[in-house]
């Protein structure tokens, strides 16, 4: 059986970044933890740099993504730990010319703990030092983590268009 996401966050940009959009998928892992896959377009970048830029990404306490994203609260931190040990402190996104894709595993929370909270993208990289939140800049993108209650066939990537040069059946 192919694993499928059990939650997602549809990410939208703030008023200064209306073209920012993307999706994060949350896959619970049977042995514990969550795999998070994120894809974002329209990230701000400076054309004078080589095209790569890091963006802070965190899960925040509340799932209110009303503009200007000022009601999302602090980083999700049920253990009351210092930054960067909050449960909601995630690895940064690496953007290239406004696009970012990333996937990572975390065992800092289980999926039910974060459903209904917000996934935030910040304008700058997290410095993993500054208290209380890593000096990651302004909140430029936000999505509410929403549970998926049935197998989302329309959310899974299409594979029927992939051509195998050896004409073998694909393993998925």
N, C-alpha and C positions, 0 to 999 in steps of 0.2 A: 504494500500500500504506500502510495506517495504521500509524504507529509504535506500538510497545507496550513496556512496561517489561521490562528484562532482569534486574532484581533488585527486591527489596522488603524492608522492615523492618516487622514487625508490632510496634507500640509498646504497651507495658504500663506502668502506673504502679507506683510503689513502695508500701510498706505504708501510708504516710501519704496516698497518692493512689490508692486502688484503682479508682476510676472513670475514671481517665485511660486512654485507649486511642486508637489511631489507626494509620495506615499511611503509610509513605513509599514512593514508587515511584521507581526509578532508570532513566532512559532514556539509553543511550549515544548520543552525537551522532557521526555519521559523520566529521565534520571534526575531532573531538577534544573531550574533555570530557564532562560528564554533566549532564542536566537532572534536577532532583530536585523531586518534587511531594509535599507533605506535608499530611495532614489529621488533626487531633487534636481529641478531645472530652475533657471532664472536667478541663481545666486549672484550677488554683486561681486565684481572682480575688477581689478585694475589692469587695463590692457598693456601697461608699461612693464608689468612683471611677467615672468615666464608663463603665466596662466594658471598657476597652482596657488590655492589658498586654503587654509584650514578654517573651519567654522565650529564653534562650540555647539554641543547638542546635549540636552538634559531632559529628564522627565521632571515636570513641575507638579506641585501639590494639587492644583485644581484644574478642571477641564473646561475653563471658560476662555475661549479664544476670541472673544469680542475685542475689536480694535480699541486701543493700540497694544493689546496683549498684556495689559497691566493688572489683570485679575487672575493670572495663572499661579500666583503665590511663589514661594521659594522652591528650591530643589526638593524633590521627594526625598525625605530623610527620616524614616521611622526610627532609626537607631540613635538619632541625635549626635551623629558623628561629625567631625570636622571635614571640610572640603579638602581633598577630592574623594572622600570615603562615603559620601552620600549614596544611597541606593540609586538615586536618579542621576548620578554623574556617569555619563556615557563617553565612549571614545569620540574624538572629533571627526567631523566629516572632512574629507579631502576633496576640494572642488578643483575642477580643471575647466577654465573658461566658462564658468557659470553652471557646470554640471557636476553632480556628485553621486556616486554609488558606493555603498558600503554594507557589509554584513559582519556581525560579530555576535559572540555569545557572552551572556552575563549570568552569574549565579547570585546576584545581589537582591533579586526579587523573583517571585513567581508571577505569572501573568495576571491572576485575579487581583493582585495588589495594585496594579497600575491601570486597569481598565477604568475609564472615566477621568483619568488624569490627562495632562497635556504633554505633548512632545514639542519642545522648543528648539529652534535653530537660532543661534546667536551670530552677530556680525563679525566676531573675532574669535580666535582660538582661545580655549580655556588654558590658563597658565598653570593649572594644577597646584597652585600655592595660595593665591590671594583669598582671604576669607571675606564673606562667607560663600562666594559663588564663582571664584576663578577668574574674575575680571574679563569675562567673555563678551563684553559689549552689549549692544542693544538686542532686543528680541525682534528678529526679522521674519521668522516663520513660526507657525503654530498649527498643531493638529490635535484633536481629541482622540485618545486611544479608545476605540470602539470594538466591542466583542462581536465576533462573527458566529452566528448560531447554527449555520449549516454549511456544508461544503460549498465554497464559493467558486464554482466552475468558471465564472466570468472573471475572477481575480487571478487565476492560474495562468502562467505564460503558455502561449500556444507553442506546440512542438511539431505540428504537422508540416510546417514549412521548412524544417531543418533538413538539409540534404546530406546524407552520409556518403562520402566518396567511395566507400567500400560496399555500399548497398546492403548493409547489415541492418537488422531491426535495431532501433534505438532502445537503450535500457530504461527509458522512462515513458 
